[in-house]
Structure formats: structure tokens, C-alpha cells
């Protein structure tokens, strides 16, 4: 998997992504300026990162997220 440049178009609402600190979160809002708002699973919309700081979660991580939430 290459280190391609992530843009806001790289993500969709409800994607499970990995944050810079290794935590998983769900994308709940996407802005054209390359910013996204995340939910770590507690329902609070507190995470806002530049899309270049996040990556898509692995398939196994998505399964674990879905089981836990």
C-alpha cells in the first residue's frame, strides 16, 4: 500500500479510520477544506483532523469496531 495523498474525497461518512495516536474513529462529517469530524465511539463529535493525518482502518480493525459499537 503506497503513501498516497489523502484528500477529503478519500473518505466517506461512516468510514472507520485510524487516528495519529492509533485509536479508531468513525467519520461523521467531511468538509471540502480537508477536515473531518470524528466520533471515537462515545457519541461526542470531538475529533477534527486534517485528512492527511488519518488513514483507513484495516479490515480486521473495522470488524472489531463494529463488534464494540
mmCIF file as gemmi writes it, N, C-alpha and C atoms, coordinates in Angstrom:
data_model
loop_
_atom_site.group_PDB
_atom_site.id
_atom_site.type_symbol
_atom_site.label_atom_id
_atom_site.label_alt_id
_atom_site.label_comp_id
_atom_site.label_asym_id
_atom_site.label_entity_id
_atom_site.label_seq_id
_atom_site.pdbx_PDB_ins_code
_atom_site.Cartn_x
_atom_site.Cartn_y
_atom_site.Cartn_z
_atom_site.occupancy
_atom_site.B_iso_or_equiv
_atom_site.pdbx_formal_charge
_atom_site.auth_seq_id
_atom_site.auth_asym_id
_atom_site.pdbx_PDB_model_num
ATOM 1 N N . UNK Axp A 1 ? 0.847 -1.18 0 1 0 ? 1 A 1
ATOM 2 C CA . UNK Axp A 1 ? 0 0 0 1 0 ? 1 A 1
ATOM 3 C C . UNK Axp A 1 ? 0.888 1.237 0 1 0 ? 1 A 1
ATOM 4 N N . UNK Axp A 2 ? 0.675 2.135 -0.931 1 0 ? 2 A 1
ATOM 5 C CA . UNK Axp A 2 ? 1.507 3.315 -1.063 1 0 ? 2 A 1
ATOM 6 C C . UNK Axp A 2 ? 1.124 4.411 -0.09 1 0 ? 2 A 1
ATOM 7 N N . UNK Axp A 3 ? 1.921 5.434 -0.091 1 0 ? 3 A 1
ATOM 8 C CA . UNK Axp A 3 ? 1.674 6.584 0.776 1 0 ? 3 A 1
ATOM 9 C C . UNK Axp A 3 ? 0.998 7.683 -0.034 1 0 ? 3 A 1
ATOM 10 N N . UNK Axp A 4 ? -0.134 7.347 -0.661 1 0 ? 4 A 1
ATOM 11 C CA . UNK Axp A 4 ? -0.823 8.326 -1.496 1 0 ? 4 A 1
ATOM 12 C C . UNK Axp A 4 ? -1.378 9.465 -0.644 1 0 ? 4 A 1
ATOM 13 N N . UNK Axp A 5 ? -1.499 10.609 -1.256 1 0 ? 5 A 1
ATOM 14 C CA . UNK Axp A 5 ? -2.027 11.796 -0.58 1 0 ? 5 A 1
ATOM 15 C C . UNK Axp A 5 ? -3.52 11.621 -0.333 1 0 ? 5 A 1
ATOM 16 N N . UNK Axp A 6 ? -3.942 11.709 0.923 1 0 ? 6 A 1
ATOM 17 C CA . UNK Axp A 6 ? -5.354 11.593 1.261 1 0 ? 6 A 1
ATOM 18 C C . UNK Axp A 6 ? -6.011 12.963 1.111 1 0 ? 6 A 1
ATOM 19 N N . UNK Axp A 7 ? -7.21 12.96 0.566 1 0 ? 7 A 1
ATOM 20 C CA . UNK Axp A 7 ? -7.999 14.18 0.444 1 0 ? 7 A 1
ATOM 21 C C . UNK Axp A 7 ? -9.35 13.911 1.082 1 0 ? 7 A 1
ATOM 22 N N . UNK Axp A 8 ? -10.156 14.936 1.227 1 0 ? 8 A 1
ATOM 23 C CA . UNK Axp A 8 ? -11.495 14.752 1.788 1 0 ? 8 A 1
ATOM 24 C C . UNK Axp A 8 ? -12.285 13.758 0.95 1 0 ? 8 A 1
ATOM 25 N N . UNK Axp A 9 ? -12.027 13.71 -0.351 1 0 ? 9 A 1
ATOM 26 C CA . UNK Axp A 9 ? -12.731 12.777 -1.231 1 0 ? 9 A 1
ATOM 27 C C . UNK Axp A 9 ? -12.303 11.332 -0.989 1 0 ? 9 A 1
ATOM 28 N N . UNK Axp A 10 ? -11.204 11.113 -0.266 1 0 ? 10 A 1
ATOM 29 C CA . UNK Axp A 10 ? -10.729 9.766 0.03 1 0 ? 10 A 1
ATOM 30 C C . UNK Axp A 10 ? -11.584 9.073 1.082 1 0 ? 10 A 1
ATOM 31 N N . UNK Axp A 11 ? -12.396 9.835 1.789 1 0 ? 11 A 1
ATOM 32 C CA . UNK Axp A 11 ? -13.186 9.303 2.89 1 0 ? 11 A 1
ATOM 33 C C . UNK Axp A 11 ? -14.667 9.536 2.661 1 0 ? 11 A 1
ATOM 34 N N . UNK Axp A 12 ? -15.476 8.684 3.294 1 0 ? 12 A 1
ATOM 35 C CA . UNK Axp A 12 ? -16.926 8.82 3.24 1 0 ? 12 A 1
ATOM 36 C C . UNK Axp A 12 ? -17.464 8.816 4.663 1 0 ? 12 A 1
ATOM 37 N N . UNK Axp A 13 ? -18.671 9.341 4.83 1 0 ? 13 A 1
ATOM 38 C CA . UNK Axp A 13 ? -19.341 9.286 6.124 1 0 ? 13 A 1
ATOM 39 C C . UNK Axp A 13 ? -19.44 7.82 6.54 1 0 ? 13 A 1
ATOM 40 N N . UNK Axp A 14 ? -19.211 7.545 7.808 1 0 ? 14 A 1
ATOM 41 C CA . UNK Axp A 14 ? -19.251 6.219 8.425 1 0 ? 14 A 1
ATOM 42 C C . UNK Axp A 14 ? -18.016 5.368 8.159 1 0 ? 14 A 1
ATOM 43 N N . UNK Axp A 15 ? -17.005 5.889 7.449 1 0 ? 15 A 1
ATOM 44 C CA . UNK Axp A 15 ? -15.742 5.156 7.325 1 0 ? 15 A 1
ATOM 45 C C . UNK Axp A 15 ? -15.111 5.028 8.704 1 0 ? 15 A 1
ATOM 46 N N . UNK Axp A 16 ? -14.498 3.882 8.975 1 0 ? 16 A 1
ATOM 47 C CA . UNK Axp A 16 ? -13.724 3.694 10.193 1 0 ? 16 A 1
ATOM 48 C C . UNK Axp A 16 ? -12.276 3.994 9.827 1 0 ? 16 A 1
ATOM 49 N N . UNK Axp A 17 ? -11.662 4.892 10.58 1 0 ? 17 A 1
ATOM 50 C CA . UNK Axp A 17 ? -10.31 5.344 10.266 1 0 ? 17 A 1
ATOM 51 C C . UNK Axp A 17 ? -9.409 5.236 11.491 1 0 ? 17 A 1
ATOM 52 N N . UNK Axp A 18 ? -8.111 5.262 11.242 1 0 ? 18 A 1
ATOM 53 C CA . UNK Axp A 18 ? -7.124 5.24 12.316 1 0 ? 18 A 1
ATOM 54 C C . UNK Axp A 18 ? -6.567 6.647 12.486 1 0 ? 18 A 1
ATOM 55 N N . UNK Axp A 19 ? -6.581 7.123 13.73 1 0 ? 19 A 1
ATOM 56 C CA . UNK Axp A 19 ? -6.086 8.452 14.065 1 0 ? 19 A 1
ATOM 57 C C . UNK Axp A 19 ? -4.578 8.407 14.305 1 0 ? 19 A 1
ATOM 58 N N . UNK Axp A 20 ? -3.922 9.558 14.362 1 0 ? 20 A 1
ATOM 59 C CA . UNK Axp A 20 ? -2.47 9.583 14.57 1 0 ? 20 A 1
ATOM 60 C C . UNK Axp A 20 ? -2.014 8.872 15.846 1 0 ? 20 A 1
ATOM 61 N N . UNK Axp A 21 ? -2.857 8.844 16.884 1 0 ? 21 A 1
ATOM 62 C CA . UNK Axp A 21 ? -2.483 8.179 18.141 1 0 ? 21 A 1
ATOM 63 C C . UNK Axp A 21 ? -2.808 6.692 18.141 1 0 ? 21 A 1
ATOM 64 N N . UNK Axp A 22 ? -3.274 6.152 17.008 1 0 ? 22 A 1
ATOM 65 C CA . UNK Axp A 22 ? -3.563 4.729 16.895 1 0 ? 22 A 1
ATOM 66 C C . UNK Axp A 22 ? -4.996 4.348 17.219 1 0 ? 22 A 1
ATOM 67 N N . UNK Axp A 23 ? -5.788 5.277 17.743 1 0 ? 23 A 1
ATOM 68 C CA . UNK Axp A 23 ? -7.186 4.985 18.054 1 0 ? 23 A 1
ATOM 69 C C . UNK Axp A 23 ? -8.006 4.929 16.775 1 0 ? 23 A 1
ATOM 70 N N . UNK Axp A 24 ? -9.107 4.197 16.852 1 0 ? 24 A 1
ATOM 71 C CA . UNK Axp A 24 ? -10.037 4.129 15.73 1 0 ? 24 A 1
ATOM 72 C C . UNK Axp A 24 ? -11.177 5.107 15.96 1 0 ? 24 A 1
ATOM 73 N N . UNK Axp A 25 ? -11.737 5.6 14.879 1 0 ? 25 A 1
ATOM 74 C CA . UNK Axp A 25 ? -12.866 6.524 14.96 1 0 ? 25 A 1
ATOM 75 C C . UNK Axp A 25 ? -13.698 6.391 13.702 1 0 ? 25 A 1
ATOM 76 N N . UNK Axp A 26 ? -14.935 6.865 13.778 1 0 ? 26 A 1
ATOM 77 C CA . UNK Axp A 26 ? -15.836 6.858 12.627 1 0 ? 26 A 1
ATOM 78 C C . UNK Axp A 26 ? -15.963 8.277 12.097 1 0 ? 26 A 1
ATOM 79 N N . UNK Axp A 27 ? -15.894 8.433 10.784 1 0 ? 27 A 1
ATOM 80 C CA . UNK Axp A 27 ? -16.069 9.738 10.15 1 0 ? 27 A 1
ATOM 81 C C . UNK Axp A 27 ? -17.553 10.094 10.207 1 0 ? 27 A 1
ATOM 82 N N . UNK Axp A 28 ? -17.869 11.259 10.756 1 0 ? 28 A 1
ATOM 83 C CA . UNK Axp A 28 ? -19.27 11.675 10.839 1 0 ? 28 A 1
ATOM 84 C C . UNK Axp A 28 ? -19.57 12.926 10.023 1 0 ? 28 A 1
ATOM 85 N N . UNK Axp A 29 ? -18.541 13.672 9.662 1 0 ? 29 A 1
ATOM 86 C CA . UNK Axp A 29 ? -18.748 14.859 8.834 1 0 ? 29 A 1
ATOM 87 C C . UNK Axp A 29 ? -17.461 15.144 8.067 1 0 ? 29 A 1
ATOM 88 N N . UNK Axp A 30 ? -17.609 15.558 6.818 1 0 ? 30 A 1
ATOM 89 C CA . UNK Axp A 30 ? -16.467 15.851 5.957 1 0 ? 30 A 1
ATOM 90 C C . UNK Axp A 30 ? -16.625 17.262 5.405 1 0 ? 30 A 1
ATOM 91 N N . UNK Axp A 31 ? -15.554 18.016 5.444 1 0 ? 31 A 1
ATOM 92 C CA . UNK Axp A 31 ? -15.545 19.367 4.894 1 0 ? 31 A 1
ATOM 93 C C . UNK Axp A 31 ? -14.649 19.399 3.666 1 0 ? 31 A 1
ATOM 94 N N . UNK Axp A 32 ? -15.013 20.191 2.678 1 0 ? 32 A 1
ATOM 95 C CA . UNK Axp A 32 ? -14.221 20.303 1.455 1 0 ? 32 A 1
ATOM 96 C C . UNK Axp A 32 ? -12.804 20.788 1.713 1 0 ? 32 A 1
ATOM 97 N N . UNK Axp A 33 ? -12.601 21.491 2.786 1 0 ? 33 A 1
ATOM 98 C CA . UNK Axp A 33 ? -11.277 22.037 3.084 1 0 ? 33 A 1
ATOM 99 C C . UNK Axp A 33 ? -10.309 20.972 3.587 1 0 ? 33 A 1
ATOM 100 N N . UNK Axp A 34 ? -10.718 19.704 3.573 1 0 ? 34 A 1
ATOM 101 C CA . UNK Axp A 34 ? -9.83 18.634 4 1 0 ? 34 A 1
ATOM 102 C C . UNK Axp A 34 ? -9.911 18.306 5.474 1 0 ? 34 A 1
ATOM 103 N N . UNK Axp A 35 ? -10.942 18.773 6.146 1 0 ? 35 A 1
ATOM 104 C CA . UNK Axp A 35 ? -11.119 18.486 7.562 1 0 ? 35 A 1
ATOM 105 C C . UNK Axp A 35 ? -12.278 17.515 7.741 1 0 ? 35 A 1
ATOM 106 N N . UNK Axp A 36 ? -12.15 16.662 8.747 1 0 ? 36 A 1
ATOM 107 C CA . UNK Axp A 36 ? -13.226 15.722 9.065 1 0 ? 36 A 1
ATOM 108 C C . UNK Axp A 36 ? -13.49 15.758 10.568 1 0 ? 36 A 1
ATOM 109 N N . UNK Axp A 37 ? -14.716 15.47 10.956 1 0 ? 37 A 1
ATOM 110 C CA . UNK Axp A 37 ? -15.073 15.352 12.368 1 0 ? 37 A 1
ATOM 111 C C . UNK Axp A 37 ? -15.277 13.875 12.661 1 0 ? 37 A 1
ATOM 112 N N . UNK Axp A 38 ? -14.722 13.436 13.781 1 0 ? 38 A 1
ATOM 113 C CA . UNK Axp A 38 ? -14.727 12.024 14.146 1 0 ? 38 A 1
ATOM 114 C C . UNK Axp A 38 ? -15.55 11.764 15.403 1 0 ? 38 A 1
ATOM 115 N N . UNK Axp A 39 ? -15.973 10.527 15.538 1 0 ? 39 A 1
ATOM 116 C CA . UNK Axp A 39 ? -16.611 10.009 16.747 1 0 ? 39 A 1
ATOM 117 C C . UNK Axp A 39 ? -15.81 8.779 17.145 1 0 ? 39 A 1
ATOM 118 N N . UNK Axp A 40 ? -15.21 8.796 18.343 1 0 ? 40 A 1
ATOM 119 C CA . UNK Axp A 40 ? -14.413 7.666 18.817 1 0 ? 40 A 1
ATOM 120 C C . UNK Axp A 40 ? -15.276 6.538 19.354 1 0 ? 40 A 1
ATOM 121 N N . UNK Axp A 41 ? -16.582 6.672 19.248 1 0 ? 41 A 1
ATOM 122 C CA . UNK Axp A 41 ? -17.463 5.625 19.727 1 0 ? 41 A 1
ATOM 123 C C . UNK Axp A 41 ? -18.282 6.024 20.93 1 0 ? 41 A 1
ATOM 124 N N . UNK Axp A 42 ? -18.018 7.203 21.471 1 0 ? 42 A 1
ATOM 125 C CA . UNK Axp A 42 ? -18.766 7.657 22.642 1 0 ? 42 A 1
ATOM 126 C C . UNK Axp A 42 ? -19.887 8.623 22.27 1 0 ? 42 A 1
ATOM 127 N N . UNK Axp A 43 ? -20.061 8.871 20.973 1 0 ? 43 A 1
ATOM 128 C CA . UNK Axp A 43 ? -21.135 9.734 20.515 1 0 ? 43 A 1
ATOM 129 C C . UNK Axp A 43 ? -20.813 11.217 20.503 1 0 ? 43 A 1
ATOM 130 N N . UNK Axp A 44 ? -19.661 11.598 21.035 1 0 ? 44 A 1
ATOM 131 C CA . UNK Axp A 44 ? -19.272 13.004 21.052 1 0 ? 44 A 1
ATOM 132 C C . UNK Axp A 44 ? -18.488 13.342 19.796 1 0 ? 44 A 1
ATOM 133 N N . UNK Axp A 45 ? -18.873 14.409 19.144 1 0 ? 45 A 1
ATOM 134 C CA . UNK Axp A 45 ? -18.221 14.814 17.905 1 0 ? 45 A 1
ATOM 135 C C . UNK Axp A 45 ? -17.058 15.736 18.227 1 0 ? 45 A 1
ATOM 136 N N . UNK Axp A 46 ? -15.963 15.158 18.69 1 0 ? 46 A 1
ATOM 137 C CA . UNK Axp A 46 ? -14.878 15.982 19.207 1 0 ? 46 A 1
ATOM 138 C C . UNK Axp A 46 ? -13.601 15.95 18.397 1 0 ? 46 A 1
ATOM 139 N N . UNK Axp A 47 ? -13.478 15.024 17.488 1 0 ? 47 A 1
ATOM 140 C CA . UNK Axp A 47 ? -12.223 14.903 16.758 1 0 ? 47 A 1
ATOM 141 C C . UNK Axp A 47 ? -12.309 15.616 15.429 1 0 ? 47 A 1
ATOM 142 N N . UNK Axp A 48 ? -11.332 16.432 15.164 1 0 ? 48 A 1
ATOM 143 C CA . UNK Axp A 48 ? -11.293 17.15 13.895 1 0 ? 48 A 1
ATOM 144 C C . UNK Axp A 48 ? -9.846 17.145 13.41 1 0 ? 48 A 1
ATOM 145 N N . UNK Axp A 49 ? -9.577 16.43 12.346 1 0 ? 49 A 1
ATOM 146 C CA . UNK Axp A 49 ? -8.219 16.286 11.839 1 0 ? 49 A 1
ATOM 147 C C . UNK Axp A 49 ? -8.152 16.674 10.382 1 0 ? 49 A 1
ATOM 148 N N . UNK Axp A 50 ? -6.981 17.096 9.972 1 0 ? 50 A 1
ATOM 149 C CA . UNK Axp A 50 ? -6.713 17.241 8.554 1 0 ? 50 A 1
ATOM 150 C C . UNK Axp A 50 ? -6.641 15.825 7.997 1 0 ? 50 A 1
ATOM 151 N N . UNK Axp A 51 ? -7.228 15.574 6.851 1 0 ? 51 A 1
ATOM 152 C CA . UNK Axp A 51 ? -7.282 14.211 6.323 1 0 ? 51 A 1
ATOM 153 C C . UNK Axp A 51 ? -5.902 13.618 6.088 1 0 ? 51 A 1
ATOM 154 N N . UNK Axp A 52 ? -4.872 14.433 5.963 1 0 ? 52 A 1
ATOM 155 C CA . UNK Axp A 52 ? -3.527 13.889 5.786 1 0 ? 52 A 1
ATOM 156 C C . UNK Axp A 52 ? -3.02 13.22 7.058 1 0 ? 52 A 1
ATOM 157 N N . UNK Axp A 53 ? -3.703 13.406 8.193 1 0 ? 53 A 1
ATOM 158 C CA . UNK Axp A 53 ? -3.291 12.827 9.47 1 0 ? 53 A 1
ATOM 159 C C . UNK Axp A 53 ? -4.009 11.522 9.796 1 0 ? 53 A 1
ATOM 160 N N . UNK Axp A 54 ? -4.922 11.081 8.959 1 0 ? 54 A 1
ATOM 161 C CA . UNK Axp A 54 ? -5.662 9.856 9.244 1 0 ? 54 A 1
ATOM 162 C C . UNK Axp A 54 ? -5.512 8.868 8.098 1 0 ? 54 A 1
ATOM 163 N N . UNK Axp A 55 ? -5.806 7.607 8.392 1 0 ? 55 A 1
ATOM 164 C CA . UNK Axp A 55 ? -5.713 6.558 7.378 1 0 ? 55 A 1
ATOM 165 C C . UNK Axp A 55 ? -6.906 5.631 7.53 1 0 ? 55 A 1
ATOM 166 N N . UNK Axp A 56 ? -7.258 4.954 6.466 1 0 ? 56 A 1
ATOM 167 C CA . UNK Axp A 56 ? -8.336 3.977 6.547 1 0 ? 56 A 1
ATOM 168 C C . UNK Axp A 56 ? -7.917 2.844 7.479 1 0 ? 56 A 1
ATOM 169 N N . UNK Axp A 57 ? -8.839 2.375 8.294 1 0 ? 57 A 1
ATOM 170 C CA . UNK Axp A 57 ? -8.56 1.26 9.189 1 0 ? 57 A 1
ATOM 171 C C . UNK Axp A 57 ? -8.454 -0.027 8.38 1 0 ? 57 A 1
ATOM 172 N N . UNK Axp A 58 ? -7.73 -0.985 8.941 1 0 ? 58 A 1
ATOM 173 C CA . UNK Axp A 58 ? -7.625 -2.3 8.32 1 0 ? 58 A 1
ATOM 174 C C . UNK Axp A 58 ? -8.942 -3.047 8.474 1 0 ? 58 A 1
ATOM 175 N N . UNK Axp A 59 ? -9.169 -4.021 7.628 1 0 ? 59 A 1
ATOM 176 C CA . UNK Axp A 59 ? -10.419 -4.796 7.651 1 0 ? 59 A 1
ATOM 177 C C . UNK Axp A 59 ? -10.677 -5.392 9.039 1 0 ? 59 A 1
ATOM 178 N N . UNK Axp A 60 ? -9.636 -5.939 9.662 1 0 ? 60 A 1
ATOM 179 C CA . UNK Axp A 60 ? -9.783 -6.549 10.99 1 0 ? 60 A 1
ATOM 180 C C . UNK Axp A 60 ? -10.17 -5.503 12.036 1 0 ? 60 A 1
ATOM 181 N N . UNK Axp A 61 ? -9.604 -4.31 11.916 1 0 ? 61 A 1
ATOM 182 C CA . UNK Axp A 61 ? -9.921 -3.235 12.857 1 0 ? 61 A 1
ATOM 183 C C . UNK Axp A 61 ? -11.373 -2.785 12.705 1 0 ? 61 A 1
ATOM 184 N N . UNK Axp A 62 ? -11.868 -2.762 11.477 1 0 ? 62 A 1
ATOM 185 C CA . UNK Axp A 62 ? -13.258 -2.379 11.225 1 0 ? 62 A 1
ATOM 186 C C . UNK Axp A 62 ? -14.204 -3.399 11.845 1 0 ? 62 A 1
ATOM 187 N N . UNK Axp A 63 ? -13.879 -4.683 11.726 1 0 ? 63 A 1
ATOM 188 C CA . UNK Axp A 63 ? -14.701 -5.736 12.329 1 0 ? 63 A 1
ATOM 189 C C . UNK Axp A 63 ? -14.751 -5.547 13.844 1 0 ? 63 A 1
ATOM 190 N N . UNK Axp A 64 ? -13.602 -5.306 14.471 1 0 ? 64 A 1
ATOM 191 C CA . UNK Axp A 64 ? -13.566 -5.103 15.92 1 0 ? 64 A 1
ATOM 192 C C . UNK Axp A 64 ? -14.359 -3.864 16.329 1 0 ? 64 A 1
ATOM 193 N N . UNK Axp A 65 ? -14.241 -2.786 15.553 1 0 ? 65 A 1
ATOM 194 C CA . UNK Axp A 65 ? -15.01 -1.562 15.836 1 0 ? 65 A 1
ATOM 195 C C . UNK Axp A 65 ? -16.504 -1.869 15.803 1 0 ? 65 A 1
ATOM 196 N N . UNK Axp A 66 ? -16.939 -2.561 14.765 1 0 ? 66 A 1
ATOM 197 C CA . UNK Axp A 66 ? -18.365 -2.862 14.614 1 0 ? 66 A 1
ATOM 198 C C . UNK Axp A 66 ? -18.874 -3.762 15.728 1 0 ? 66 A 1
ATOM 199 N N . UNK Axp A 67 ? -18.054 -4.684 16.205 1 0 ? 67 A 1
ATOM 200 C CA . UNK Axp A 67 ? -18.457 -5.544 17.318 1 0 ? 67 A 1
ATOM 201 C C . UNK Axp A 67 ? -18.583 -4.748 18.619 1 0 ? 67 A 1
ATOM 202 N N . UNK Axp A 68 ? -17.712 -3.776 18.8 1 0 ? 68 A 1
ATOM 203 C CA . UNK Axp A 68 ? -17.692 -2.999 20.038 1 0 ? 68 A 1
ATOM 204 C C . UNK Axp A 68 ? -18.717 -1.863 20.049 1 0 ? 68 A 1
ATOM 205 N N . UNK Axp A 69 ? -19.191 -1.45 18.873 1 0 ? 69 A 1
ATOM 206 C CA . UNK Axp A 69 ? -20.088 -0.297 18.811 1 0 ? 69 A 1
ATOM 207 C C . UNK Axp A 69 ? -21.353 -0.698 18.123 1 0 ? 69 A 1
